[in-house]
Amino acid sequence: MEALEKMGLSKNEIKVYLALLKLGASLASKIAKETNLNRSLVYRILDDLIKKGFVGYVIKENRKYFNAASPNKLLDILHESERDIKKIIPQLLSLRKPVEKAPEVEVYSGKEGMKTMLEDVLRTGKEVLVLGARSDFANKLIYYHPNWHRRRIKLKLKMKALFEHGQKITKELIKLPHTEIKVLPKELKSNIMFAVFGNKVAIELWFDYPTTILIKDSNVADGFRNYFGFLWKIAK
């Protein structure tokens, strides 16, 4: 029977167990005759079935009579195995190599995509590091950007920004609370701006049409933080 095989019994073990159910308490010789199996093989099979809890025995007049466990007991055997497995699951899980989760990536377009990213910064509530900041970012969001800073400051959300060399930095921005600004060396020029906050990295592509790529991954975010920290030290 397939169900008994799934419980770990071999075909010969199943044959002996079913024969015992049919025969009742029996000597090994009788079981061997019923199953057409070698007597010495039957003894080995009976020993295995006893260990597994499928067979028991009694001794009468110095002879060993074997009995099949009640089919109802099979559920007890199954539940006991389940309990044993549950006990070792924590140990097995501790040995399992963690599955690396792929970074989550989202892409947004235009001004609304930029706003989506900035709103995400506020929701995250973590310090934001901006690399390659540009003054025209604020110009594209001329009404939204000042309001965003007011909300950021109200949340006491710190911002460190590394501006590209040659970008116009307003006096108002420099004086904002919870805000630090430095300028990158002039050799480091690009049409790409990065913002790191929490476990996310936003990449702003400044070409004909602005595109925002948002990456959610702790390892990626930590890598960009290290990169930012190095550049912060050499910036002025």
Backbone as CSV, one residue per row, in Angstrom:
resi,resn,N_x,N_y,N_z,CA_x,CA_y,CA_z,C_x,C_y,C_z
1,MET,0.841,-1.207,0.000,0.000,0.000,0.000,0.876,1.259,0.000
2,GLU,0.495,2.209,-0.838,1.291,3.423,-1.005,1.390,4.230,0.288
3,ALA,0.291,4.258,1.054,0.282,5.030,2.304,1.303,4.476,3.291
4,LEU,1.415,3.132,3.348,2.386,2.513,4.259,3.814,2.758,3.782
5,GLU,4.004,2.802,2.464,5.334,3.118,1.926,5.742,4.529,2.329
6,LYS,4.772,5.449,2.314,5.066,6.833,2.697,5.432,6.944,4.174
7,MET,5.006,5.933,4.963,5.355,5.918,6.383,6.714,5.270,6.626
8,GLY,7.386,4.916,5.545,8.753,4.406,5.665,8.888,2.901,5.640
9,LEU,7.853,2.177,5.217,7.931,0.721,5.158,8.326,0.256,3.759
10,SER,9.165,-0.780,3.737,9.519,-1.382,2.456,8.398,-2.308,2.002
11,LYS,8.488,-2.773,0.764,7.441,-3.664,0.245,7.371,-4.962,1.052
12,ASN,8.513,-5.541,1.424,8.505,-6.767,2.221,7.966,-6.519,3.631
13,GLU,8.280,-5.345,4.210,7.750,-5.010,5.531,6.229,-4.891,5.483
14,ILE,5.729,-4.291,4.416,4.274,-4.177,4.246,3.646,-5.560,4.103
15,LYS,4.311,-6.419,3.334,3.805,-7.780,3.124,3.699,-8.536,4.452
16,VAL,4.729,-8.419,5.292,4.728,-9.103,6.586,3.670,-8.499,7.512
17,TYR,3.577,-7.190,7.546,2.594,-6.522,8.411,1.173,-6.917,8.029
18,LEU,0.858,-6.922,6.728,-0.489,-7.285,6.275,-0.788,-8.755,6.568
19,ALA,0.243,-9.602,6.429,0.060,-11.026,6.740,-0.270,-11.213,8.218
20,LEU,0.397,-10.466,9.076,0.148,-10.562,10.514,-1.251,-10.074,10.874
21,LEU,-1.724,-9.044,10.196,-3.100,-8.579,10.432,-4.096,-9.688,10.107
22,LYS,-3.798,-10.412,9.043,-4.677,-11.488,8.593,-4.591,-12.706,9.512
23,LEU,-3.341,-13.040,9.931,-3.120,-14.265,10.699,-3.377,-14.108,12.192
24,GLY,-3.157,-12.914,12.721,-3.166,-12.745,14.174,-1.828,-13.204,14.745
25,ALA,-1.766,-13.454,16.041,-0.508,-13.854,16.683,0.034,-15.107,16.009
26,SER,1.281,-15.006,15.518,1.840,-16.106,14.729,3.325,-16.267,14.972
27,LEU,3.797,-17.482,14.729,5.229,-17.761,14.750,5.847,-17.277,13.443
28,ALA,7.152,-17.020,13.475,7.846,-16.548,12.278,7.718,-17.535,11.132
29,SER,7.715,-18.822,11.450,7.612,-19.849,10.401,6.291,-19.737,9.638
30,LYS,5.220,-19.462,10.385,3.914,-19.328,9.744,3.854,-18.078,8.869
31,ILE,4.498,-17.021,9.356,4.534,-15.764,8.589,5.319,-15.959,7.302
32,ALA,6.431,-16.719,7.408,7.262,-16.988,6.232,6.453,-17.758,5.181
33,LYS,5.671,-18.709,5.627,4.861,-19.504,4.706,3.780,-18.646,4.049
34,GLU,3.190,-17.770,4.834,2.114,-16.923,4.310,2.626,-15.918,3.274
35,THR,3.842,-15.425,3.494,4.395,-14.368,2.626,5.321,-14.895,1.536
36,ASN,5.634,-16.205,1.614,6.586,-16.793,0.661,7.956,-16.129,0.738
37,LEU,8.331,-15.731,1.941,9.650,-15.134,2.165,10.500,-16.089,2.991
38,ASN,11.815,-16.002,2.803,12.756,-16.809,3.563,12.591,-16.534,5.049
39,ARG,12.655,-17.596,5.876,12.402,-17.449,7.308,13.392,-16.483,7.971
40,SER,14.683,-16.597,7.621,15.687,-15.695,8.222,15.412,-14.246,7.822
41,LEU,14.931,-14.056,6.584,14.572,-12.706,6.127,13.376,-12.195,6.911
42,VAL,12.406,-13.062,7.184,11.224,-12.675,7.943,11.614,-12.209,9.341
43,TYR,12.568,-12.926,9.972,13.033,-12.510,11.305,13.630,-11.080,11.272
44,ARG,14.420,-10.817,10.235,15.030,-9.478,10.129,13.953,-8.415,9.924
45,ILE,12.974,-8.761,9.083,11.888,-7.811,8.825,11.075,-7.567,10.091
46,LEU,10.810,-8.645,10.849,10.053,-8.492,12.097,10.803,-7.617,13.098
47,ASP,12.124,-7.797,13.176,12.925,-6.946,14.073,12.789,-5.478,13.688
48,ASP,12.831,-5.197,12.383,12.700,-3.812,11.910,11.303,-3.258,12.205
49,LEU,10.295,-4.084,12.015,8.924,-3.639,12.275,8.688,-3.392,13.763
50,ILE,9.330,-4.202,14.600,9.221,-3.994,16.057,9.832,-2.647,16.427
51,LYS,11.006,-2.332,15.846,11.669,-1.059,16.132,10.814,0.129,15.678
52,LYS,10.098,-0.087,14.589,9.272,0.999,14.046,7.903,1.091,14.724
53,GLY,7.597,0.112,15.590,6.334,0.150,16.326,5.158,-0.482,15.610
54,PHE,5.418,-1.176,14.502,4.330,-1.783,13.742,4.021,-3.207,14.211
55,VAL,4.931,-3.816,14.941,4.772,-5.208,15.377,5.185,-5.335,16.840
56,GLY,4.488,-6.194,17.578,4.868,-6.550,18.942,4.944,-8.068,19.053
57,TYR,5.265,-8.551,20.213,5.322,-10.008,20.362,5.069,-10.407,21.816
58,VAL,4.677,-11.678,21.983,4.543,-12.284,23.302,5.256,-13.641,23.254
59,ILE,5.707,-14.099,24.409,6.385,-15.393,24.474,5.479,-16.386,25.194
60,LYS,5.175,-17.484,24.502,4.366,-18.554,25.077,5.130,-19.866,24.943
61,GLU,5.310,-20.539,26.085,6.008,-21.826,26.101,7.356,-21.727,25.385
62,ASN,8.082,-20.629,25.702,9.412,-20.368,25.149,9.412,-20.153,23.633
63,ARG,8.290,-19.801,23.094,8.219,-19.513,21.653,7.673,-18.094,21.473
64,LYS,8.210,-17.389,20.483,7.854,-15.979,20.259,6.742,-15.882,19.217
65,TYR,5.626,-15.307,19.664,4.488,-15.077,18.770,4.405,-13.576,18.460
66,PHE,4.309,-13.294,17.189,4.313,-11.897,16.738,2.890,-11.426,16.449
67,ASN,2.645,-10.142,16.784,1.335,-9.511,16.547,1.519,-8.213,15.767
68,ALA,0.598,-7.957,14.850,0.602,-6.668,14.154,-0.033,-5.606,15.041
69,ALA,0.551,-4.444,15.055,-0.062,-3.332,15.791,-1.399,-2.983,15.141
70,SER,-2.363,-2.568,15.957,-3.669,-2.201,15.425,-3.523,-1.079,14.386
71,PRO,-4.263,-1.184,13.293,-4.228,-0.102,12.295,-4.500,1.266,12.911
72,ASN,-5.304,1.314,13.970,-5.568,2.599,14.641,-4.303,3.190,15.235
73,LYS,-3.348,2.313,15.584,-2.111,2.790,16.186,-1.209,3.474,15.163
74,LEU,-1.492,3.237,13.883,-0.681,3.872,12.839,-0.729,5.393,12.956
75,LEU,-1.900,5.912,13.346,-2.018,7.363,13.530,-1.130,7.838,14.664
76,ASP,-1.064,7.024,15.748,-0.192,7.382,16.877,1.260,7.416,16.433
77,ILE,1.641,6.408,15.629,3.016,6.349,15.118,3.301,7.568,14.250
78,LEU,2.322,7.919,13.413,2.485,9.074,12.527,2.609,10.362,13.319
79,HIS,1.749,10.527,14.357,1.794,11.739,15.181,3.088,11.824,15.968
80,GLU,3.587,10.685,16.414,4.847,10.676,17.165,5.998,11.107,16.267
81,SER,5.977,10.610,15.030,7.011,11.020,14.073,6.919,12.516,13.795
82,GLU,5.684,13.015,13.700,5.475,14.445,13.461,6.032,15.275,14.613
83,ARG,5.782,14.804,15.855,6.305,15.525,17.025,7.830,15.517,17.036
84,ASP,8.423,14.386,16.667,9.884,14.289,16.630,10.462,15.250,15.595
85,ILE,9.781,15.332,14.446,10.254,16.227,13.382,10.143,17.682,13.822
86,LYS,9.031,18.024,14.487,8.839,19.403,14.952,9.939,19.816,15.933
87,LYS,10.406,18.856,16.725,11.444,19.159,17.707,12.758,19.555,17.041
88,ILE,13.052,18.939,15.885,14.353,19.207,15.249,14.286,20.288,14.171
89,ILE,13.058,20.773,13.892,12.930,21.807,12.848,13.776,23.046,13.146
90,PRO,13.762,23.591,14.407,14.614,24.764,14.677,16.094,24.501,14.386
91,GLN,16.558,23.307,14.734,17.954,22.962,14.485,18.240,22.873,12.984
92,LEU,17.296,22.283,12.241,17.475,22.173,10.791,17.455,23.550,10.129
93,LEU,16.562,24.422,10.615,16.482,25.775,10.047,17.755,26.564,10.308
94,SER,18.393,26.315,11.459,19.630,27.024,11.782,20.768,26.624,10.847
95,LEU,20.667,25.432,10.255,21.701,24.958,9.338,21.466,25.440,7.913
96,ARG,20.234,25.874,7.662,19.864,26.255,6.300,20.489,27.583,5.911
97,LYS,21.080,27.617,4.743,21.657,28.857,4.239,20.535,29.821,3.865
98,PRO,20.578,31.057,4.400,19.510,32.014,4.073,19.428,32.282,2.571
99,VAL,18.213,32.331,2.080,18.007,32.630,0.665,18.100,34.144,0.466
100,GLU,19.011,34.536,-0.400,19.193,35.970,-0.637,18.020,36.510,-1.461
101,LYS,17.398,37.521,-0.906,16.250,38.121,-1.574,16.732,39.153,-2.582
102,ALA,16.213,39.072,-3.781,16.607,40.008,-4.830,16.101,41.412,-4.492
103,PRO,16.885,42.440,-4.829,16.433,43.817,-4.569,15.130,44.123,-5.304
104,GLU,14.270,44.903,-4.650,13.037,45.350,-5.298,13.334,46.656,-6.048
105,VAL,12.925,46.723,-7.287,13.221,47.894,-8.116,11.930,48.459,-8.701
106,GLU,11.753,49.769,-8.570,10.603,50.452,-9.158,11.112,51.630,-9.976
107,VAL,10.425,51.948,-11.047,10.837,53.056,-11.927,9.682,54.046,-12.058
108,TYR,9.993,55.337,-11.858,8.989,56.399,-11.977,9.480,57.430,-12.999
109,SER,8.526,58.083,-13.624,8.882,59.058,-14.658,8.396,60.457,-14.315
110,GLY,9.152,61.453,-14.778,8.750,62.843,-14.686,8.724,63.412,-13.274
111,LYS,8.080,64.574,-13.151,8.019,65.283,-11.873,7.268,64.482,-10.811
112,GLU,6.221,63.786,-11.225,5.439,63.013,-10.255,6.272,61.875,-9.667
113,GLY,7.165,61.315,-10.481,8.063,60.278,-9.984,9.018,60.828,-8.945
114,MET,9.493,62.060,-9.178,10.372,62.713,-8.208,9.635,62.942,-6.893
115,LYS,8.378,63.372,-6.985,7.574,63.614,-5.780,7.329,62.309,-5.020
116,THR,7.085,61.242,-5.762,6.860,59.939,-5.125,8.061,59.545,-4.283
117,MET,9.258,59.755,-4.823,10.482,59.430,-4.098,10.626,60.296,-2.854
118,LEU,10.372,61.591,-2.984,10.516,62.509,-1.849,9.507,62.210,-0.743
119,GLU,8.308,61.814,-1.121,7.310,61.433,-0.110,7.754,60.169,0.623
120,ASP,8.400,59.284,-0.111,8.911,58.052,0.483,9.993,58.357,1.513
121,VAL,10.803,59.372,1.245,11.840,59.796,2.198,11.201,60.200,3.522
122,LEU,10.128,60.978,3.443,9.446,61.441,4.664,8.809,60.281,5.419
123,ARG,8.221,59.355,4.677,7.573,58.206,5.326,8.603,57.306,6.018
124,THR,9.756,57.176,5.412,10.806,56.316,5.988,11.301,56.888,7.304
125,GLY,11.407,58.219,7.377,11.799,58.876,8.629,13.252,58.688,9.018
126,LYS,14.105,58.370,8.053,15.527,58.167,8.313,16.348,59.266,7.632
127,GLU,17.562,59.483,8.155,18.454,60.466,7.547,18.594,60.185,6.050
128,VAL,18.559,61.260,5.256,18.709,61.104,3.815,20.051,61.699,3.374
129,LEU,20.773,60.935,2.573,22.065,61.357,2.034,21.902,61.564,0.538
130,VAL,22.267,62.758,0.069,22.086,63.086,-1.352,23.447,63.286,-1.999
131,LEU,23.705,62.534,-3.025,24.983,62.611,-3.741,24.742,63.120,-5.153
132,GLY,25.453,64.195,-5.513,25.265,64.768,-6.841,24.072,65.700,-6.899
133,ALA,23.757,66.360,-5.763,22.603,67.273,-5.711,22.771,68.389,-6.732
134,ARG,21.627,68.821,-7.298,21.652,69.852,-8.339,20.601,70.905,-8.020
135,SER,20.923,72.123,-8.336,19.993,73.215,-8.048,18.753,73.147,-8.933
136,ASP,18.861,72.551,-10.132,17.696,72.494,-11.011,16.673,71.462,-10.545
137,PHE,17.043,70.633,-9.567,16.068,69.723,-8.971,14.951,70.549,-8.326
138,ALA,15.354,71.551,-7.547,14.371,72.424,-6.898,13.585,73.227,-7.933
139,ASN,14.253,73.606,-9.024,13.578,74.399,-10.051,12.455,73.616,-10.728
140,LYS,12.648,72.294,-10.860,11.617,71.470,-11.494,10.399,71.299,-10.579
141,LEU,10.650,71.459,-9.265,9.564,71.322,-8.285,9.476,72.616,-7.475
142,ILE,9.341,73.720,-8.181,9.517,75.037,-7.587,8.565,75.322,-6.417
143,TYR,7.362,74.785,-6.434,6.428,75.009,-5.329,6.473,73.867,-4.316
144,TYR,6.636,72.664,-4.815,6.623,71.481,-3.951,7.871,71.402,-3.069
145,HIS,9.031,71.732,-3.642,10.313,71.501,-2.953,10.442,72.280,-1.640
146,PRO,10.134,73.582,-1.591,10.228,74.306,-0.306,9.293,73.729,0.756
147,ASN,8.105,73.332,0.335,7.143,72.750,1.277,7.664,71.412,1.818
148,TRP,8.307,70.648,0.935,8.866,69.355,1.352,9.925,69.561,2.438
149,HIS,10.766,70.580,2.267,11.796,70.860,3.270,11.172,71.270,4.605
150,ARG,10.105,72.055,4.547,9.436,72.457,5.789,8.906,71.234,6.532
151,ARG,8.321,70.316,5.800,7.816,69.079,6.409,8.959,68.224,6.942
152,ARG,10.050,68.162,6.202,11.226,67.388,6.640,11.778,67.936,7.949
153,ILE,11.889,69.247,8.032,12.440,69.889,9.231,11.496,69.705,10.421
154,LYS,10.205,69.754,10.152,9.233,69.522,11.227,9.386,68.110,11.799
155,LEU,9.753,67.171,10.955,9.980,65.783,11.387,11.379,65.581,11.972
156,LYS,12.193,66.680,11.964,13.577,66.623,12.432,14.380,65.569,11.678
157,LEU,14.111,65.527,10.380,14.758,64.550,9.507,16.039,65.169,8.936
158,LYS,17.182,64.574,9.275,18.465,65.123,8.845,18.717,64.852,7.360
159,MET,19.383,65.828,6.723,19.780,65.664,5.336,21.211,66.133,5.145
160,LYS,22.017,65.282,4.515,23.359,65.668,4.100,23.370,65.639,2.581
161,ALA,23.825,66.728,1.973,23.802,66.808,0.515,25.184,67.172,-0.023
162,LEU,25.648,66.385,-0.975,26.889,66.682,-1.698,26.496,67.250,-3.059
163,PHE,26.669,68.569,-3.216,26.298,69.220,-4.464,27.417,69.087,-5.493
164,GLU,27.008,69.035,-6.760,28.005,69.066,-7.828,28.695,70.428,-7.843
165,HIS,29.934,70.432,-8.237,30.686,71.679,-8.337,30.029,72.594,-9.376
166,GLY,29.882,73.860,-9.043,29.328,74.829,-9.977,27.829,75.003,-9.867
167,GLN,27.173,74.204,-9.022,25.737,74.341,-8.831,25.445,75.507,-7.889
168,LYS,24.365,76.214,-8.160,23.982,77.339,-7.315,23.301,76.823,-6.051
169,ILE,23.899,77.166,-4.912,23.331,76.755,-3.629,22.810,78.005,-2.932
170,THR,21.522,78.040,-2.675,20.933,79.240,-2.082,21.300,79.365,-0.607
171,LYS,21.365,80.584,-0.146,21.662,80.844,1.264,20.567,80.273,2.156
172,GLU,19.335,80.282,1.647,18.224,79.749,2.434,18.404,78.263,2.712
173,LEU,18.878,77.546,1.712,19.072,76.104,1.870,20.186,75.806,2.880
174,ILE,21.255,76.570,2.820,22.392,76.367,3.730,21.972,76.593,5.181
175,LYS,21.062,77.544,5.388,20.655,77.902,6.750,19.565,76.992,7.331
176,LEU,19.048,76.067,6.531,17.958,75.219,7.023,18.439,74.330,8.171
177,PRO,17.593,74.163,9.208,17.949,73.244,10.299,18.049,71.805,9.786
178,HIS,18.810,70.986,10.510,18.968,69.560,10.189,19.473,69.357,8.756
179,THR,20.293,70.306,8.302,20.773,70.244,6.916,22.277,70.543,6.874
180,GLU,23.044,69.670,6.218,24.468,69.888,6.013,24.767,69.788,4.526
181,ILE,25.581,70.712,4.055,25.859,70.757,2.619,27.363,70.882,2.373
182,LYS,27.852,70.094,1.416,29.234,70.207,0.949,29.231,70.140,-0.577
183,VAL,30.387,70.503,-1.145,30.505,70.539,-2.610,31.549,69.520,-3.062
184,LEU,31.193,68.752,-4.082,32.095,67.735,-4.625,33.207,68.377,-5.449
185,PRO,34.334,67.707,-5.593,35.393,68.215,-6.486,34.851,68.375,-7.905
186,LYS,35.381,69.325,-8.625,34.839,69.625,-9.954,35.006,68.466,-10.939
187,GLU,35.942,67.541,-10.640,36.136,66.389,-11.526,34.942,65.431,-11.511
188,LEU,34.167,65.488,-10.416,33.034,64.570,-10.268,31.752,65.221,-10.762
189,LYS,31.527,65.147,-12.061,30.318,65.721,-12.646,29.529,64.606,-13.324
190,SER,28.197,64.691,-13.193,27.348,63.642,-13.750,25.924,64.156,-13.865
191,ASN,25.152,63.499,-14.698,23.728,63.811,-14.797,22.906,62.852,-13.944
192,ILE,23.557,62.294,-12.944,22.881,61.328,-12.077,22.960,61.801,-10.629
193,MET,21.859,61.722,-9.923,21.822,62.072,-8.509,21.334,60.854,-7.719
194,PHE,21.972,60.610,-6.572,21.587,59.496,-5.716,21.032,60.026,-4.391
195,ALA,20.029,59.366,-3.863,19.527,59.670,-2.520,19.416,58.349,-1.764
196,VAL,20.026,58.297,-0.582,20.006,57.081,0.228,19.224,57.366,1.508
197,PHE,18.221,56.520,1.805,17.430,56.705,3.032,16.883,55.340,3.451
198,GLY,17.032,55.035,4.729,16.589,53.734,5.208,17.271,52.616,4.448
199,ASN,16.489,51.674,3.944,17.045,50.578,3.152,16.808,50.793,1.654
200,LYS,16.704,52.078,1.263,16.392,52.396,-0.131,17.432,53.332,-0.756
201,VAL,17.570,53.185,-2.052,18.418,54.092,-2.841,17.580,54.593,-4.017
202,ALA,17.504,55.914,-4.158,16.813,56.500,-5.308,17.870,57.040,-6.268
203,ILE,17.747,56.694,-7.534,18.667,57.183,-8.566,17.877,58.080,-9.501
204,GLU,18.291,59.345,-9.560,17.628,60.314,-10.434,18.460,60.499,-11.703
205,LEU,17.869,60.203,-12.847,18.553,60.375,-14.137,18.091,61.684,-14.759
206,TRP,19.067,62.594,-14.972,18.739,63.930,-15.473,19.076,64.028,-16.956
207,PHE,18.166,63.532,-17.760,18.375,63.649,-19.200,17.198,64.436,-19.785
208,ASP,16.738,64.105,-20.974,15.651,64.880,-21.569,14.395,64.835,-20.704
209,TYR,14.157,63.677,-20.093,12.969,63.507,-19.250,13.423,62.818,-17.966
210,PRO,13.224,63.460,-16.817,13.737,62.880,-15.574,13.107,61.525,-15.253
211,THR,13.950,60.604,-14.823,13.509,59.255,-14.461,14.041,58.907,-13.075
212,THR,13.193,58.339,-12.238,13.581,57.950,-10.884,13.567,56.434,-10.772
213,ILE,14.702,55.862,-10.373,14.809,54.413,-10.143,14.945,54.204,-8.638
214,LEU,13.994,53.509,-8.042,14.005,53.280,-6.598,14.363,51.823,-6.322
215,ILE,15.445,51.623,-5.573,15.920,50.278,-5.239,15.741,50.057,-3.743
216,LYS,15.060,48.970,-3.386,14.862,48.624,-1.980,15.707,47.395,-1.656
217,ASP,16.805,47.628,-0.947,17.697,46.533,-0.553,18.707,47.085,0.451
218,SER,18.820,46.453,1.617,19.704,46.941,2.683,21.163,46.936,2.255
219,ASN,21.587,45.879,1.553,22.986,45.793,1.132,23.343,46.891,0.140
220,VAL,22.441,47.149,-0.793,22.670,48.217,-1.776,22.736,49.567,-1.063
221,ALA,21.797,49.806,-0.143,21.769,51.075,0.587,23.046,51.263,1.413
222,ASP,23.497,50.224,2.094,24.718,50.329,2.902,25.938,50.595,2.024
223,GLY,25.958,49.982,0.836,27.070,50.224,-0.090,27.138,51.674,-0.515
224,PHE,25.975,52.269,-0.813,25.941,53.680,-1.204,26.305,54.582,-0.024
225,ARG,25.924,54.189,1.179,26.295,54.980,2.359,27.820,55.012,2.533
226,ASN,28.463,53.889,2.321,29.925,53.850,2.418,30.562,54.748,1.362
227,TYR,30.018,54.687,0.157,30.504,55.519,-0.950,30.320,56.998,-0.601
228,PHE,29.131,57.337,-0.079,28.843,58.718,0.305,29.789,59.176,1.420
229,GLY,30.005,58.316,2.428,30.871,58.679,3.564,32.268,59.014,3.134
230,PHE,32.795,58.246,2.150,34.139,58.517,1.637,34.186,59.878,0.937
231,LEU,33.186,60.165,0.102,33.170,61.429,-0.641,32.910,62.614,0.295
232,TRP,32.138,62.396,1.354,31.858,63.461,2.317,33.152,63.956,2.969
233,LYS,34.062,63.038,3.208,35.338,63.393,3.857,36.215,64.264,2.962
234,ILE,36.140,64.071,1.644,37.033,64.832,0.757,36.364,66.070,0.164
235,ALA,35.031,66.170,0.370,34.309,67.325,-0.166,34.560,68.556,0.703
236,LYS,34.278,69.738,0.135,34.497,70.999,0.864,33.170,71.669,1.163
